[in-house]
Amino acid sequence: MIKMKLLILILATVAISYQLNGQCQFTPFQGLNYALITTNANWNTSNAACIACGAQMMGMPSGANQTFVEQTLGANAPAWSTAWVNGNSGGWCQFYTFKSNGKQFFGTNCESNATYVLCVKQ
């Protein structure tokens, strides 16, 4: 019960902070809206940031989506900075690596921190 109350408090805090800081700015691409949100947080907290913006984490970018993520959303992201994406399996979570010349590392411990989270909404 205490863990559930703590989770609700964290989600409410994240929702308020992301909406107040204007971080929910989405860019349309191929009929969807995408955002790169700075979180400097673990996977669960980053997922809550997407939810607070009425979105969900996007899958691992590839093809045209990867080009869009690199050139538009991540234009100012430092090389090798990371963003959580939608992939969580038994405490192992996926992340995207910016400006890595195609070298992607597909996962790490979900309690690790990434600089960003990639969010998408319809």
C-alpha angles and dihedrals in degrees: 000000000000091000090052092051090048091050091050090049091050092048092049091049092048092048092052096044096048094046093046093048092053092239094139096086110140128196118209119234129163094347096310134088121237134191136184107211123191109230109148085203146112124278097268094050091046091050088052089054090058091047090049087058093050092255143100133230112275122235123253107300117243137162114353091357091057092050090050092048093049099042102034114021096029099036090118097033113116117246113273093016113139138227126193116240132189105287125106122159121166097326094318113111134188126237137180121232118215123224093358095137091248095310105133127181107204104205155003139170109309091229090065117100127245124192095230146017124216112224132187134187135178 
